[in-house]
Amino acid sequence: MISIIVNNKEQEIEQDATILQLLSNNEITEFKGLAVAIDYQVISKSDWELHQLKQGNKITIISATAGG
């Protein structure tokens, strides 16, 4: 297990887990309008399945909402 920070909250996850696994673990299943940044760098959706998380990563998950 490794420790990461997700939206300013510490979380434990399996070593070498991917962004897609992180989203699944957090019951996020709708990816439309979703953006993920790791250590302040936005990761392309096409890389979510392969991008492995590392100890201490700071992850920001942002969901766009309609309206305004």
PDB file of N, CA, C and O in Angstrom:
ATOM      1  N   MET A   1       0.849  -1.192   0.000  1.00  0.00           N
ATOM      2  CA  MET A   1       0.000   0.000   0.000  1.00  0.00           C
ATOM      3  C   MET A   1       0.890   1.249   0.000  1.00  0.00           C
ATOM      4  O   MET A   1       1.984   1.274   0.562  1.00  0.00           O
ATOM      5  N   ILE A   2       0.360   2.280  -0.660  1.00  0.00           N
ATOM      6  CA  ILE A   2       1.045   3.565  -0.657  1.00  0.00           C
ATOM      7  C   ILE A   2       0.050   4.640  -0.213  1.00  0.00           C
ATOM      8  O   ILE A   2      -1.165   4.452  -0.282  1.00  0.00           O
ATOM      9  N   SER A   3       0.595   5.767   0.243  1.00  0.00           N
ATOM     10  CA  SER A   3      -0.229   6.904   0.647  1.00  0.00           C
ATOM     11  C   SER A   3      -0.190   7.957  -0.447  1.00  0.00           C
ATOM     12  O   SER A   3       0.876   8.319  -0.942  1.00  0.00           O
ATOM     13  N   ILE A   4      -1.365   8.440  -0.814  1.00  0.00           N
ATOM     14  CA  ILE A   4      -1.486   9.529  -1.769  1.00  0.00           C
ATOM     15  C   ILE A   4      -2.458  10.551  -1.184  1.00  0.00           C
ATOM     16  O   ILE A   4      -3.168  10.270  -0.219  1.00  0.00           O
ATOM     17  N   ILE A   5      -2.477  11.721  -1.775  1.00  0.00           N
ATOM     18  CA  ILE A   5      -3.413  12.766  -1.364  1.00  0.00           C
ATOM     19  C   ILE A   5      -4.390  12.981  -2.514  1.00  0.00           C
ATOM     20  O   ILE A   5      -3.984  13.315  -3.627  1.00  0.00           O
ATOM     21  N   VAL A   6      -5.680  12.788  -2.242  1.00  0.00           N
ATOM     22  CA  VAL A   6      -6.719  12.963  -3.258  1.00  0.00           C
ATOM     23  C   VAL A   6      -7.630  14.097  -2.805  1.00  0.00           C
ATOM     24  O   VAL A   6      -8.309  13.986  -1.784  1.00  0.00           O
ATOM     25  N   ASN A   7      -7.642  15.190  -3.571  1.00  0.00           N
ATOM     26  CA  ASN A   7      -8.442  16.366  -3.216  1.00  0.00           C
ATOM     27  C   ASN A   7      -8.241  16.748  -1.750  1.00  0.00           C
ATOM     28  O   ASN A   7      -9.200  16.961  -1.009  1.00  0.00           O
ATOM     29  N   ASN A   8      -6.984  16.827  -1.356  1.00  0.00           N
ATOM     30  CA  ASN A   8      -6.547  17.264  -0.016  1.00  0.00           C
ATOM     31  C   ASN A   8      -6.869  16.292   1.111  1.00  0.00           C
ATOM     32  O   ASN A   8      -6.837  16.671   2.282  1.00  0.00           O
ATOM     33  N   LYS A   9      -7.181  15.028   0.769  1.00  0.00           N
ATOM     34  CA  LYS A   9      -7.422  14.013   1.794  1.00  0.00           C
ATOM     35  C   LYS A   9      -6.497  12.834   1.550  1.00  0.00           C
ATOM     36  O   LYS A   9      -6.378  12.339   0.429  1.00  0.00           O
ATOM     37  N   GLU A  10      -5.840  12.389   2.623  1.00  0.00           N
ATOM     38  CA  GLU A  10      -4.940  11.247   2.491  1.00  0.00           C
ATOM     39  C   GLU A  10      -5.741   9.976   2.230  1.00  0.00           C
ATOM     40  O   GLU A  10      -6.821   9.773   2.784  1.00  0.00           O
ATOM     41  N   GLN A  11      -5.183   9.132   1.374  1.00  0.00           N
ATOM     42  CA  GLN A  11      -5.850   7.891   0.998  1.00  0.00           C
ATOM     43  C   GLN A  11      -4.791   6.822   0.772  1.00  0.00           C
ATOM     44  O   GLN A  11      -3.704   7.106   0.269  1.00  0.00           O
ATOM     45  N   GLU A  12      -5.116   5.603   1.144  1.00  0.00           N
ATOM     46  CA  GLU A  12      -4.240   4.452   0.894  1.00  0.00           C
ATOM     47  C   GLU A  12      -4.731   3.727  -0.355  1.00  0.00           C
ATOM     48  O   GLU A  12      -5.935   3.580  -0.566  1.00  0.00           O
ATOM     49  N   ILE A  13      -3.791   3.278  -1.177  1.00  0.00           N
ATOM     50  CA  ILE A  13      -4.136   2.557  -2.395  1.00  0.00           C
ATOM     51  C   ILE A  13      -3.046   1.526  -2.666  1.00  0.00           C
ATOM     52  O   ILE A  13      -1.915   1.658  -2.199  1.00  0.00           O
ATOM     53  N   GLU A  14      -3.407   0.499  -3.426  1.00  0.00           N
ATOM     54  CA  GLU A  14      -2.437  -0.533  -3.781  1.00  0.00           C
ATOM     55  C   GLU A  14      -1.262   0.080  -4.533  1.00  0.00           C
ATOM     56  O   GLU A  14      -1.431   0.999  -5.335  1.00  0.00           O
ATOM     57  N   GLN A  15      -0.067  -0.442  -4.261  1.00  0.00           N
ATOM     58  CA  GLN A  15       1.113   0.007  -4.979  1.00  0.00           C
ATOM     59  C   GLN A  15       0.924  -0.263  -6.473  1.00  0.00           C
ATOM     60  O   GLN A  15       0.393  -1.307  -6.852  1.00  0.00           O
ATOM     61  N   ASP A  16       1.349   0.657  -7.306  1.00  0.00           N
ATOM     62  CA  ASP A  16       1.254   0.569  -8.769  1.00  0.00           C
ATOM     63  C   ASP A  16      -0.177   0.629  -9.287  1.00  0.00           C
ATOM     64  O   ASP A  16      -0.427   0.235 -10.426  1.00  0.00           O
ATOM     65  N   ALA A  17      -1.117   1.109  -8.489  1.00  0.00           N
ATOM     66  CA  ALA A  17      -2.482   1.309  -8.971  1.00  0.00           C
ATOM     67  C   ALA A  17      -2.478   2.419 -10.019  1.00  0.00           C
ATOM     68  O   ALA A  17      -1.626   3.307  -9.996  1.00  0.00           O
ATOM     69  N   THR A  18      -3.435   2.356 -10.930  1.00  0.00           N
ATOM     70  CA  THR A  18      -3.545   3.365 -11.978  1.00  0.00           C
ATOM     71  C   THR A  18      -4.611   4.396 -11.609  1.00  0.00           C
ATOM     72  O   THR A  18      -5.359   4.224 -10.646  1.00  0.00           O
ATOM     73  N   ILE A  19      -4.660   5.458 -12.389  1.00  0.00           N
ATOM     74  CA  ILE A  19      -5.685   6.481 -12.183  1.00  0.00           C
ATOM     75  C   ILE A  19      -7.070   5.854 -12.318  1.00  0.00           C
ATOM     76  O   ILE A  19      -7.966   6.149 -11.527  1.00  0.00           O
ATOM     77  N   LEU A  20      -7.245   4.998 -13.307  1.00  0.00           N
ATOM     78  CA  LEU A  20      -8.536   4.349 -13.518  1.00  0.00           C
ATOM     79  C   LEU A  20      -8.944   3.528 -12.296  1.00  0.00           C
ATOM     80  O   LEU A  20     -10.114   3.532 -11.912  1.00  0.00           O
ATOM     81  N   GLN A  21      -7.995   2.826 -11.684  1.00  0.00           N
ATOM     82  CA  GLN A  21      -8.288   2.047 -10.474  1.00  0.00           C
ATOM     83  C   GLN A  21      -8.647   2.970  -9.314  1.00  0.00           C
ATOM     84  O   GLN A  21      -9.539   2.657  -8.525  1.00  0.00           O
ATOM     85  N   LEU A  22      -7.960   4.100  -9.207  1.00  0.00           N
ATOM     86  CA  LEU A  22      -8.271   5.072  -8.157  1.00  0.00           C
ATOM     87  C   LEU A  22      -9.699   5.580  -8.311  1.00  0.00           C
ATOM     88  O   LEU A  22     -10.445   5.658  -7.335  1.00  0.00           O
ATOM     89  N   LEU A  23     -10.075   5.922  -9.532  1.00  0.00           N
ATOM     90  CA  LEU A  23     -11.435   6.411  -9.770  1.00  0.00           C
ATOM     91  C   LEU A  23     -12.459   5.338  -9.416  1.00  0.00           C
ATOM     92  O   LEU A  23     -13.479   5.630  -8.793  1.00  0.00           O
ATOM     93  N   SER A  24     -12.191   4.118  -9.808  1.00  0.00           N
ATOM     94  CA  SER A  24     -13.088   3.008  -9.497  1.00  0.00           C
ATOM     95  C   SER A  24     -13.203   2.807  -7.991  1.00  0.00           C
ATOM     96  O   SER A  24     -14.304   2.608  -7.478  1.00  0.00           O
ATOM     97  N   ASN A  25     -12.088   2.857  -7.283  1.00  0.00           N
ATOM     98  CA  ASN A  25     -12.090   2.697  -5.824  1.00  0.00           C
ATOM     99  C   ASN A  25     -12.923   3.784  -5.143  1.00  0.00           C
ATOM    100  O   ASN A  25     -13.492   3.563  -4.074  1.00  0.00           O
ATOM    101  N   ASN A  26     -12.986   4.949  -5.769  1.00  0.00           N
ATOM    102  CA  ASN A  26     -13.753   6.067  -5.214  1.00  0.00           C
ATOM    103  C   ASN A  26     -15.149   6.159  -5.820  1.00  0.00           C
ATOM    104  O   ASN A  26     -15.829   7.177  -5.692  1.00  0.00           O
ATOM    105  N   GLU A  27     -15.571   5.073  -6.487  1.00  0.00           N
ATOM    106  CA  GLU A  27     -16.907   4.946  -7.071  1.00  0.00           C
ATOM    107  C   GLU A  27     -17.228   6.063  -8.061  1.00  0.00           C
ATOM    108  O   GLU A  27     -18.365   6.528  -8.146  1.00  0.00           O
ATOM    109  N   ILE A  28     -16.201   6.487  -8.809  1.00  0.00           N
ATOM    110  CA  ILE A  28     -16.396   7.471  -9.868  1.00  0.00           C
ATOM    111  C   ILE A  28     -16.478   6.691 -11.169  1.00  0.00           C
ATOM    112  O   ILE A  28     -15.496   6.099 -11.615  1.00  0.00           O
ATOM    113  N   THR A  29     -17.661   6.698 -11.772  1.00  0.00           N
ATOM    114  CA  THR A  29     -17.878   5.907 -12.976  1.00  0.00           C
ATOM    115  C   THR A  29     -18.227   6.750 -14.192  1.00  0.00           C
ATOM    116  O   THR A  29     -18.201   6.254 -15.318  1.00  0.00           O
ATOM    117  N   GLU A  30     -18.550   8.010 -13.978  1.00  0.00           N
ATOM    118  CA  GLU A  30     -18.886   8.915 -15.084  1.00  0.00           C
ATOM    119  C   GLU A  30     -17.666   9.791 -15.358  1.00  0.00           C
ATOM    120  O   GLU A  30     -17.256  10.582 -14.509  1.00  0.00           O
ATOM    121  N   PHE A  31     -17.089   9.644 -16.553  1.00  0.00           N
ATOM    122  CA  PHE A  31     -15.850  10.346 -16.873  1.00  0.00           C
ATOM    123  C   PHE A  31     -16.069  11.596 -17.725  1.00  0.00           C
ATOM    124  O   PHE A  31     -15.134  12.367 -17.945  1.00  0.00           O
ATOM    125  N   LYS A  32     -17.294  11.800 -18.202  1.00  0.00           N
ATOM    126  CA  LYS A  32     -17.584  12.984 -19.008  1.00  0.00           C
ATOM    127  C   LYS A  32     -17.425  14.227 -18.135  1.00  0.00           C
ATOM    128  O   LYS A  32     -18.023  14.324 -17.063  1.00  0.00           O
ATOM    129  N   GLY A  33     -16.617  15.171 -18.601  1.00  0.00           N
ATOM    130  CA  GLY A  33     -16.388  16.404 -17.856  1.00  0.00           C
ATOM    131  C   GLY A  33     -15.436  16.252 -16.686  1.00  0.00           C
ATOM    132  O   GLY A  33     -15.336  17.151 -15.851  1.00  0.00           O
ATOM    133  N   LEU A  34     -14.731  15.123 -16.609  1.00  0.00           N
ATOM    134  CA  LEU A  34     -13.832  14.849 -15.499  1.00  0.00           C
ATOM    135  C   LEU A  34     -12.392  15.131 -15.908  1.00  0.00           C
ATOM    136  O   LEU A  34     -11.982  14.798 -17.020  1.00  0.00           O
ATOM    137  N   ALA A  35     -11.637  15.736 -15.024  1.00  0.00           N
ATOM    138  CA  ALA A  35     -10.213  15.986 -15.255  1.00  0.00           C
ATOM    139  C   ALA A  35      -9.437  15.504 -14.041  1.00  0.00           C
ATOM    140  O   ALA A  35      -9.897  15.624 -12.905  1.00  0.00           O
ATOM    141  N   VAL A  36      -8.254  14.957 -14.293  1.00  0.00           N
ATOM    142  CA  VAL A  36      -7.395  14.472 -13.213  1.00  0.00           C
ATOM    143  C   VAL A  36      -6.009  15.089 -13.383  1.00  0.00           C
ATOM    144  O   VAL A  36      -5.416  15.037 -14.461  1.00  0.00           O
ATOM    145  N   ALA A  37      -5.509  15.671 -12.299  1.00  0.00           N
ATOM    146  CA  ALA A  37      -4.155  16.219 -12.299  1.00  0.00           C
ATOM    147  C   ALA A  37      -3.357  15.510 -11.218  1.00  0.00           C
ATOM    148  O   ALA A  37      -3.862  15.258 -10.124  1.00  0.00           O
ATOM    149  N   ILE A  38      -2.118  15.193 -11.527  1.00  0.00           N
ATOM    150  CA  ILE A  38      -1.206  14.590 -10.562  1.00  0.00           C
ATOM    151  C   ILE A  38      -0.033  15.532 -10.390  1.00  0.00           C
ATOM    152  O   ILE A  38       0.646  15.878 -11.357  1.00  0.00           O
ATOM    153  N   ASP A  39       0.201  15.945  -9.156  1.00  0.00           N
ATOM    154  CA  ASP A  39       1.256  16.905  -8.852  1.00  0.00           C
ATOM    155  C   ASP A  39       1.171  18.111  -9.793  1.00  0.00           C
ATOM    156  O   ASP A  39       2.175  18.567 -10.341  1.00  0.00           O
ATOM    157  N   TYR A  40      -0.038  18.605  -9.962  1.00  0.00           N
ATOM    158  CA  TYR A  40      -0.362  19.827 -10.720  1.00  0.00           C
ATOM    159  C   TYR A  40      -0.185  19.683 -12.236  1.00  0.00           C
ATOM    160  O   TYR A  40      -0.121  20.690 -12.941  1.00  0.00           O
ATOM    161  N   GLN A  41      -0.106  18.459 -12.744  1.00  0.00           N
ATOM    162  CA  GLN A  41      -0.021  18.221 -14.182  1.00  0.00           C
ATOM    163  C   GLN A  41      -1.242  17.414 -14.617  1.00  0.00           C
ATOM    164  O   GLN A  41      -1.474  16.310 -14.124  1.00  0.00           O
ATOM    165  N   VAL A  42      -2.015  17.973 -15.542  1.00  0.00           N
ATOM    166  CA  VAL A  42      -3.211  17.286 -16.028  1.00  0.00           C
ATOM    167  C   VAL A  42      -2.789  16.056 -16.829  1.00  0.00           C
ATOM    168  O   VAL A  42      -1.894  16.121 -17.672  1.00  0.00           O
ATOM    169  N   ILE A  43      -3.451  14.937 -16.545  1.00  0.00           N
ATOM    170  CA  ILE A  43      -3.175  13.677 -17.231  1.00  0.00           C
ATOM    171  C   ILE A  43      -4.300  13.420 -18.230  1.00  0.00           C
ATOM    172  O   ILE A  43      -5.478  13.477 -17.878  1.00  0.00           O
ATOM    173  N   SER A  44      -3.934  13.142 -19.460  1.00  0.00           N
ATOM    174  CA  SER A  44      -4.902  12.876 -20.515  1.00  0.00           C
ATOM    175  C   SER A  44      -5.710  11.624 -20.192  1.00  0.00           C
ATOM    176  O   SER A  44      -5.169  10.651 -19.667  1.00  0.00           O
ATOM    177  N   LYS A  45      -7.008  11.649 -20.508  1.00  0.00           N
ATOM    178  CA  LYS A  45      -7.870  10.489 -20.254  1.00  0.00           C
ATOM    179  C   LYS A  45      -7.325   9.230 -20.905  1.00  0.00           C
ATOM    180  O   LYS A  45      -7.481   8.135 -20.364  1.00  0.00           O
ATOM    181  N   SER A  46      -6.695   9.372 -22.050  1.00  0.00           N
ATOM    182  CA  SER A  46      -6.161   8.200 -22.747  1.00  0.00           C
ATOM    183  C   SER A  46      -5.034   7.530 -21.958  1.00  0.00           C
ATOM    184  O   SER A  46      -4.687   6.381 -22.234  1.00  0.00           O
ATOM    185  N   ASP A  47      -4.464   8.232 -20.986  1.00  0.00           N
ATOM    186  CA  ASP A  47      -3.364   7.673 -20.174  1.00  0.00           C
ATOM    187  C   ASP A  47      -3.819   7.152 -18.813  1.00  0.00           C
ATOM    188  O   ASP A  47      -3.015   6.579 -18.077  1.00  0.00           O
ATOM    189  N   TRP A  48      -5.093   7.339 -18.464  1.00  0.00           N
ATOM    190  CA  TRP A  48      -5.567   6.943 -17.134  1.00  0.00           C
ATOM    191  C   TRP A  48      -5.377   5.462 -16.852  1.00  0.00           C
ATOM    192  O   TRP A  48      -5.073   5.082 -15.721  1.00  0.00           O
ATOM    193  N   GLU A  49      -5.550   4.628 -17.857  1.00  0.00           N
ATOM    194  CA  GLU A  49      -5.452   3.180 -17.660  1.00  0.00           C
ATOM    195  C   GLU A  49      -4.013   2.731 -17.395  1.00  0.00           C
ATOM    196  O   GLU A  49      -3.795   1.698 -16.762  1.00  0.00           O
ATOM    197  N   LEU A  50      -3.040   3.492 -17.871  1.00  0.00           N
ATOM    198  CA  LEU A  50      -1.638   3.082 -17.768  1.00  0.00           C
ATOM    199  C   LEU A  50      -0.832   3.863 -16.736  1.00  0.00           C
ATOM    200  O   LEU A  50       0.182   3.368 -16.245  1.00  0.00           O
ATOM    201  N   HIS A  51      -1.271   5.081 -16.398  1.00  0.00           N
ATOM    202  CA  HIS A  51      -0.491   5.938 -15.496  1.00  0.00           C
ATOM    203  C   HIS A  51      -0.542   5.401 -14.061  1.00  0.00           C
ATOM    204  O   HIS A  51      -1.590   5.420 -13.417  1.00  0.00           O
ATOM    205  N   GLN A  52       0.594   4.928 -13.580  1.00  0.00           N
ATOM    206  CA  GLN A  52       0.654   4.358 -12.227  1.00  0.00           C
ATOM    207  C   GLN A  52       0.909   5.450 -11.195  1.00  0.00           C
ATOM    208  O   GLN A  52       1.715   6.356 -11.405  1.00  0.00           O
ATOM    209  N   LEU A  53       0.207   5.338 -10.084  1.00  0.00           N
ATOM    210  CA  LEU A  53       0.355   6.291  -8.991  1.00  0.00           C
ATOM    211  C   LEU A  53       1.564   5.920  -8.148  1.00  0.00           C
ATOM    212  O   LEU A  53       1.943   4.753  -8.048  1.00  0.00           O
ATOM    213  N   LYS A  54       2.162   6.947  -7.541  1.00  0.00           N
ATOM    214  CA  LYS A  54       3.361   6.739  -6.719  1.00  0.00           C
ATOM    215  C   LYS A  54       3.148   7.321  -5.333  1.00  0.00           C
ATOM    216  O   LYS A  54       2.320   8.211  -5.137  1.00  0.00           O
ATOM    217  N   GLN A  55       3.900   6.808  -4.385  1.00  0.00           N
ATOM    218  CA  GLN A  55       3.862   7.284  -3.003  1.00  0.00           C
ATOM    219  C   GLN A  55       3.962   8.808  -2.981  1.00  0.00           C
ATOM    220  O   GLN A  55       4.852   9.392  -3.599  1.00  0.00           O
ATOM    221  N   GLY A  56       3.040   9.440  -2.263  1.00  0.00           N
ATOM    222  CA  GLY A  56       3.080  10.880  -2.065  1.00  0.00           C
ATOM    223  C   GLY A  56       2.468  11.712  -3.180  1.00  0.00           C
ATOM    224  O   GLY A  56       2.442  12.938  -3.077  1.00  0.00           O
ATOM    225  N   ASN A  57       1.970  11.079  -4.254  1.00  0.00           N
ATOM    226  CA  ASN A  57       1.327  11.853  -5.327  1.00  0.00           C
ATOM    227  C   ASN A  57       0.204  12.703  -4.757  1.00  0.00           C
ATOM    228  O   ASN A  57      -0.532  12.273  -3.869  1.00  0.00           O
ATOM    229  N   LYS A  58       0.084  13.924  -5.285  1.00  0.00           N
ATOM    230  CA  LYS A  58      -1.032  14.806  -4.935  1.00  0.00           C
ATOM    231  C   LYS A  58      -1.950  14.838  -6.147  1.00  0.00           C
ATOM    232  O   LYS A  58      -1.590  15.352  -7.206  1.00  0.00           O
ATOM    233  N   ILE A  59      -3.146  14.275  -5.971  1.00  0.00           N
ATOM    234  CA  ILE A  59      -4.078  14.112  -7.072  1.00  0.00           C
ATOM    235  C   ILE A  59      -5.272  15.029  -6.874  1.00  0.00           C
ATOM    236  O   ILE A  59      -5.853  15.098  -5.791  1.00  0.00           O
ATOM    237  N   THR A  60      -5.627  15.732  -7.942  1.00  0.00           N
ATOM    238  CA  THR A  60      -6.800  16.580  -7.930  1.00  0.00           C
ATOM    239  C   THR A  60      -7.774  16.041  -8.966  1.00  0.00           C
ATOM    240  O   THR A  60      -7.424  15.885 -10.136  1.00  0.00           O
ATOM    241  N   ILE A  61      -9.001  15.756  -8.532  1.00  0.00           N
ATOM    242  CA  ILE A  61     -10.051  15.272  -9.426  1.00  0.00           C
ATOM    243  C   ILE A  61     -11.095  16.387  -9.498  1.00  0.00           C
ATOM    244  O   ILE A  61     -11.657  16.811  -8.488  1.00  0.00           O
ATOM    245  N   ILE A  62     -11.334  16.845 -10.728  1.00  0.00           N
ATOM    246  CA  ILE A  62     -12.265  17.951 -10.942  1.00  0.00           C
ATOM    247  C   ILE A  62     -13.358  17.496 -11.884  1.00  0.00           C
ATOM    248  O   ILE A  62     -13.087  16.875 -12.912  1.00  0.00           O
ATOM    249  N   SER A  63     -14.594  17.806 -11.533  1.00  0.00           N
ATOM    250  CA  SER A  63     -15.743  17.472 -12.371  1.00  0.00           C
ATOM    251  C   SER A  63     -16.432  18.766 -12.800  1.00  0.00           C
ATOM    252  O   SER A  63     -16.862  19.561 -11.964  1.00  0.00           O
ATOM    253  N   ALA A  64     -16.529  18.964 -14.115  1.00  0.00           N
ATOM    254  CA  ALA A  64     -17.225  20.148 -14.632  1.00  0.00           C
ATOM    255  C   ALA A  64     -18.721  19.945 -14.447  1.00  0.00           C
ATOM    256  O   ALA A  64     -19.227  18.831 -14.581  1.00  0.00           O
ATOM    257  N   THR A  65     -19.421  21.024 -14.139  1.00  0.00           N
ATOM    258  CA  THR A  65     -20.871  20.960 -13.997  1.00  0.00           C
ATOM    259  C   THR A  65     -21.512  21.975 -14.943  1.00  0.00           C
ATOM    260  O   THR A  65     -20.955  23.039 -15.214  1.00  0.00           O
ATOM    261  N   ALA A  66     -22.671  21.624 -15.425  1.00  0.00           N
ATOM    262  CA  ALA A  66     -23.395  22.510 -16.334  1.00  0.00           C
ATOM    263  C   ALA A  66     -24.157  23.564 -15.542  1.00  0.00           C
ATOM    264  O   ALA A  66     -24.464  23.376 -14.364  1.00  0.00           O
ATOM    265  N   GLY A  67     -24.447  24.644 -16.189  1.00  0.00           N
ATOM    266  CA  GLY A  67     -25.225  25.692 -15.544  1.00  0.00           C
ATOM    267  C   GLY A  67     -24.382  26.912 -15.271  1.00  0.00           C
ATOM    268  O   GLY A  67     -23.261  27.031 -15.763  1.00  0.00           O
ATOM    269  N   GLY A  68     -24.912  27.794 -14.504  1.00  0.00           N
ATOM    270  CA  GLY A  68     -24.103  28.949 -14.190  1.00  0.00           C
ATOM    271  C   GLY A  68     -24.927  30.140 -14.152  1.00  0.00           C
ATOM    272  O   GLY A  68     -24.420  31.234 -13.900  1.00  0.00           O
TER     273      GLY A  68
END
